[in-house]
Amino acid sequence: MQVTDLLAADPRDVAALAGLRVTHQRQGGVYLAPCPLCGRESAHERQGDRRGPIHLRDGWHCYGCGESGGRLDLLALGRLGRRWAELTRAERDGLLGSEAPSRRSEPAPPPPGRVPPELWAALVRACVPARRDAQCRAWAARRGLQLGGDLLAVVAGPCDLPLWTRPDPPARPRWIPDLGLRLLCPIYDETGLPVGARLRQVGDGQRKELGLPGFSSTGTCYASRQIREAWMRGEVPSCPVIVVEGKPDYLRAGMAWGRTHGIIGHFSGSFAGSWVQRLGPDVTYVHQVDAPDRQGRRQSDAYVAQFRHGCPHGKLLPVSRLYQAAGVAWEEGRDLDDLGAVVPSWVALQPAGG
């Protein structure tokens, strides 16, 4: 099992992997007990409340102690009593490779695979270039971005494609583009071929990005054309490479440094892929510096550790240093895209070490 398999799994399967029991299910999520941090067995003390203290959907929250986190944290806390960022590589691999405690009678579903070529062709036929879609153009204009030529917009009406939310309730599945997740972003493996896609929010919805339902995106990334062409020739990129976080940062980096550098955009779980071994010696990771949680831990620290493991020769460049170089005030959590059109050009000439 890979990280993105866990993120896409049914919440009941996540509960089983964490060694917690499901007490109640409602609105696409589940309630679990006990809390691995505070030990509570119920959400409230009032009599008759059968819900567990933890509500799990995409992430989890305990109504007893107020702690929260992602699915990886819940798995680590339930099985080892520590958060994911505190685990060693061996402990993480052991958790992802272990079988769940016996909590459910039915077998866990198989992990999702890649998008088959024929399905990818059908998705492309259902889309138009993002530059021709008014909502995608408006999203890019608000951010001062240029839409890449490989970006697509899902504009066709509901059809027989995996672009539906999980039915909840079962009789009323929802067409994902209707929720604002309209921008379809191809993701590539180390061969340079598209093996899937991620959907990006171009409206005002709470969920900014979503993997293509039912398919794994672990080990893949956004990759600029020159990187893809090098991979398809079986070559290490001859240009310096800049790795950034997420689709807006990827587009921003492409505008700033695309003529001199190869640009790669990663998302959660993609550092597990073999593409990081194909980057060559001159790689700079421009990374966010997140605000710390209540325990003083930062998600960005986990990403840096993953990059160090997958690409030990790479250089690190915190986004905060780019703000400083541009003379712009920076706060924790602000990313490359927030810097806008004043991205300092000096990084294209002399990437910082780290």
C-alpha positions in Angstrom: 0.0 0.0 0.0 1.2 3.5 -0.9 0.4 6.8 0.9 -2.1 7.9 -1.7 -3.8 4.5 -1.4 -4.4 5.2 2.2 -5.7 8.8 1.4 -8.2 7.3 -1.1 -9.3 4.4 1.0 -12.7 3.9 2.6 -12.7 5.5 6.1 -13.7 2.1 7.6 -10.5 0.5 6.1 -8.4 3.4 7.6 -10.0 2.7 11.0 -9.2 -1.0 10.7 -5.5 -0.2 9.8 -5.3 2.1 12.8 -6.7 -0.5 15.1 -9.8 1.6 16.0 -13.4 0.5 15.9 -16.2 2.2 14.0 -19.1 3.2 16.3 -21.2 5.2 13.9 -21.3 6.2 10.2 -22.9 9.3 8.7 -22.4 11.9 5.9 -19.6 10.1 4.2 -17.5 9.8 7.4 -17.2 7.5 10.4 -17.0 7.9 14.2 -14.3 5.9 15.9 -13.2 4.9 19.4 -11.1 5.1 21.4 -9.1 8.2 20.8 -5.4 7.1 20.7 -4.4 10.4 22.5 -7.0 11.0 25.2 -8.5 7.5 25.4 -12.1 8.7 25.3 -14.7 6.2 24.2 -17.6 8.7 23.3 -17.9 12.1 21.6 -20.0 13.5 24.5 -20.7 12.5 28.1 -24.4 12.7 27.7 -26.2 9.4 28.0 -27.3 7.6 24.9 -24.6 9.2 22.6 -23.2 6.2 20.8 -20.7 8.1 18.6 -17.0 7.7 19.2 -14.9 10.8 20.0 -13.1 10.8 16.6 -14.8 11.8 13.4 -12.8 10.6 10.3 -13.4 11.6 6.7 -10.5 13.1 4.7 -8.8 13.9 8.0 -9.8 13.3 11.6 -10.8 15.4 14.7 -11.3 14.3 18.3 -14.2 15.9 20.1 -12.7 14.9 23.4 -9.2 16.4 23.4 -9.6 18.7 20.4 -6.6 17.1 18.5 -6.8 16.6 14.8 -4.7 15.6 11.8 -4.5 13.6 8.6 -5.0 9.9 7.9 -1.3 9.2 8.2 -1.3 10.7 11.7 -4.2 8.6 12.7 -2.6 5.4 11.5 0.7 6.2 13.3 -1.0 7.2 16.5 -3.3 4.2 16.6 -0.5 1.7 15.9 2.6 3.3 17.4 1.4 6.1 19.6 3.3 8.8 17.6 2.5 11.1 14.8 3.6 10.3 11.2 6.3 13.1 11.2 7.9 11.5 14.2 8.3 8.0 12.7 11.4 6.6 11.1 11.4 5.5 7.5 11.4 1.8 8.6 8.4 2.4 10.9 6.5 4.2 8.1 7.2 1.4 5.6 6.2 -1.2 8.2 2.8 0.5 8.8 2.0 0.9 5.1 3.1 -2.7 4.4 1.3 -4.3 7.4 -2.1 -5.9 7.5 -4.9 -4.3 9.4 -6.0 -5.8 12.7 -9.0 -8.0 12.3 -11.9 -5.5 12.7 -14.0 -6.2 9.6 -15.3 -9.4 8.3 -15.1 -8.5 4.6 -11.6 -8.2 2.9 -10.2 -4.7 2.2 -10.6 -3.6 -1.4 -7.5 -3.9 -3.6 -5.4 -0.7 -4.0 -6.3 1.5 -7.0 -4.3 1.2 -10.1 -3.2 3.6 -12.9 -5.6 5.1 -15.5 -5.6 2.7 -18.6 -4.7 4.4 -21.9 -8.2 3.9 -23.3 -9.8 5.6 -20.3 -7.3 8.4 -20.5 -8.3 8.9 -24.2 -12.0 9.0 -23.2 -11.2 11.6 -20.5 -9.4 13.8 -23.0 -12.3 13.6 -25.5 -14.6 14.8 -22.7 -12.5 17.9 -22.1 -11.4 21.0 -23.9 -8.0 22.9 -23.4 -8.2 24.8 -20.2 -7.4 28.0 -22.0 -10.7 27.8 -23.8 -12.8 27.4 -20.6 -14.1 30.6 -19.0 -13.9 29.3 -15.4 -10.4 28.1 -15.8 -9.3 31.4 -17.5 -10.9 33.3 -14.6 -9.0 31.2 -12.0 -5.7 31.8 -13.8 -6.4 35.5 -14.2 -7.1 36.0 -10.5 -3.7 34.5 -9.8 -1.9 36.1 -12.6 -1.0 32.7 -14.1 -0.7 31.2 -17.6 -2.5 28.0 -18.2 -0.2 25.2 -19.5 -0.9 23.6 -22.8 -1.5 20.2 -21.3 -4.1 21.4 -18.8 -7.7 20.4 -19.6 -11.1 21.6 -18.5 -14.0 19.1 -17.9 -17.0 20.7 -19.5 -19.0 17.9 -20.9 -22.2 16.9 -19.1 -22.3 13.9 -16.8 -21.3 10.7 -18.6 -19.8 7.3 -18.0 -16.5 8.4 -16.6 -14.9 8.3 -13.1 -15.8 11.9 -12.4 -18.4 11.3 -9.7 -18.2 11.7 -5.9 -18.7 8.6 -3.8 -22.5 8.3 -3.6 -23.7 9.7 -0.3 -26.5 9.0 -0.1 -26.1 6.2 -2.6 -29.1 7.4 -4.7 -27.5 10.8 -5.4 -23.9 10.7 -6.7 -22.6 14.1 -7.6 -20.8 15.1 -10.8 -17.4 16.4 -9.7 -17.1 19.3 -12.1 -20.3 20.7 -10.7 -18.5 21.1 -7.4 -15.9 23.4 -9.0 -13.3 20.7 -9.5 -13.1 21.5 -13.1 -9.4 21.8 -14.1 -8.0 18.4 -15.1 -4.2 18.3 -14.6 -2.3 15.3 -16.1 0.3 13.6 -13.9 3.3 11.8 -15.3 5.5 8.9 -14.3 9.3 8.6 -14.9 8.7 7.5 -18.5 7.1 10.9 -19.4 3.7 9.4 -20.1 0.5 10.5 -18.5 -0.8 7.9 -16.1 -3.6 9.8 -14.4 -4.8 13.2 -13.4 -5.7 15.4 -10.5 -8.7 17.7 -10.4 -8.2 21.3 -9.3 -10.8 23.6 -7.8 -11.4 26.8 -9.8 -14.3 28.1 -7.7 -14.7 28.8 -4.0 -15.1 25.2 -2.7 -13.4 23.9 0.4 -11.6 21.0 -1.4 -8.9 22.5 -3.5 -7.6 19.4 -5.2 -8.8 15.8 -5.7 -7.2 12.7 -7.2 -9.1 11.0 -10.1 -11.5 8.8 -8.1 -10.6 5.2 -8.1 -7.0 5.6 -9.3 -3.7 5.9 -7.6 -1.4 8.9 -8.2 1.5 7.7 -5.9 4.9 8.2 -7.4 3.7 10.6 -10.1 4.1 14.4 -10.5 3.4 17.4 -12.6 6.3 17.7 -15.1 7.1 20.3 -17.7 7.5 19.3 -21.3 11.3 19.4 -21.3 11.4 17.1 -18.4 9.0 14.7 -20.0 10.9 14.6 -23.2 14.1 13.8 -21.4 12.4 11.0 -19.6 10.9 9.6 -22.8 14.4 9.6 -24.4 15.7 7.7 -21.3 17.9 10.6 -20.4 18.6 12.5 -17.2 17.5 16.2 -17.7 20.4 18.3 -18.9 19.0 21.5 -17.4 18.8 22.4 -13.7 15.6 21.2 -12.1 13.3 23.1 -9.7 10.8 21.1 -7.6 7.8 23.0 -6.2 4.6 22.2 -4.4 1.2 21.9 -6.0 -0.4 23.1 -9.2 -0.4 26.9 -8.7 3.3 26.9 -7.5 4.1 24.7 -10.5 2.5 27.2 -13.0 4.2 30.1 -11.2 7.6 28.4 -11.4 7.0 27.7 -15.0 6.4 31.4 -15.7 9.4 32.5 -13.7 12.0 29.9 -14.7 10.6 27.7 -17.4 13.0 28.9 -20.1 16.1 28.0 -18.0 15.0 25.2 -15.7 13.0 22.0 -15.8 9.9 22.4 -13.5 8.4 19.6 -11.5 5.4 20.0 -9.2 4.9 17.4 -6.5 1.9 16.7 -4.2 1.5 14.5 -1.2 2.9 11.0 -1.8 4.7 11.8 -5.1 8.2 11.7 -3.5 7.7 8.0 -3.2 8.1 7.6 -7.0 11.0 6.6 -9.0 11.0 9.9 -10.9 13.1 11.5 -8.2 15.9 9.1 -9.2 15.9 10.5 -12.7 16.5 14.2 -11.9 20.3 14.3 -12.0 22.6 16.2 -9.7 21.3 19.8 -10.0 18.0 19.8 -8.2 16.5 22.6 -6.0 13.4 22.0 -3.9 11.6 25.3 -3.4 9.5 24.4 -0.3 6.9 26.0 1.9 7.4 26.6 5.5 4.1 25.8 7.2 2.9 27.2 10.5 3.5 24.7 13.3 0.6 22.8 14.9 0.0 22.6 18.7 2.9 20.2 19.1 5.3 22.5 17.1 5.4 20.2 14.1 5.2 21.4 10.5 3.9 19.4 7.6 6.5 21.0 5.4 9.2 19.3 7.6 7.8 16.0 6.5 7.9 17.0 2.8 11.5 18.1 3.3 12.4 14.8 4.9 10.8 12.9 2.0 12.7 14.9 -0.5 16.0 14.3 1.3 15.3 10.6 1.3 14.4 10.4 -2.3 16.8 12.9 -3.6 19.7 13.2 -1.2 21.9 15.2 -3.5 19.2 18.0 -3.9 19.4 21.5 -2.6 16.8 23.2 -0.4 15.4 26.7 -0.9 12.7 27.8 1.6 10.0 30.1 0.0 10.7 32.6 2.8 14.2 33.3 1.3 12.5 34.2 -2.0 10.2 36.7 -0.2 13.3 38.2 1.5 15.1 38.5 -1.8 12.1 40.2 -3.4 11.6 42.6 -0.5 8.1 41.2 0.2 6.8 40.5 3.7 6.4 36.8 4.4 4.3 34.9 6.9 4.3 31.2 7.8 2.3 29.2 5.3 2.6 31.6 2.4 3.8 29.7 -0.7 5.5 30.5 -4.0 2.2 31.4 -5.7 1.4 34.1 -3.2 4.6 35.9 -4.2 3.0 36.6 -7.5 4.8 38.3 -10.4 7.7 39.5 -8.3 9.4 36.1 -8.0 13.1 37.0 -7.9 14.9 36.0 -11.1 18.2 35.4 -9.3 17.2 31.9 -8.3 17.4 30.8 -12.0 21.0 31.7 -12.0 22.2 30.6 -8.7 19.9 28.1 -6.8 20.6 28.2 -3.1 22.2 25.3 -1.3 20.7 23.7 1.7 
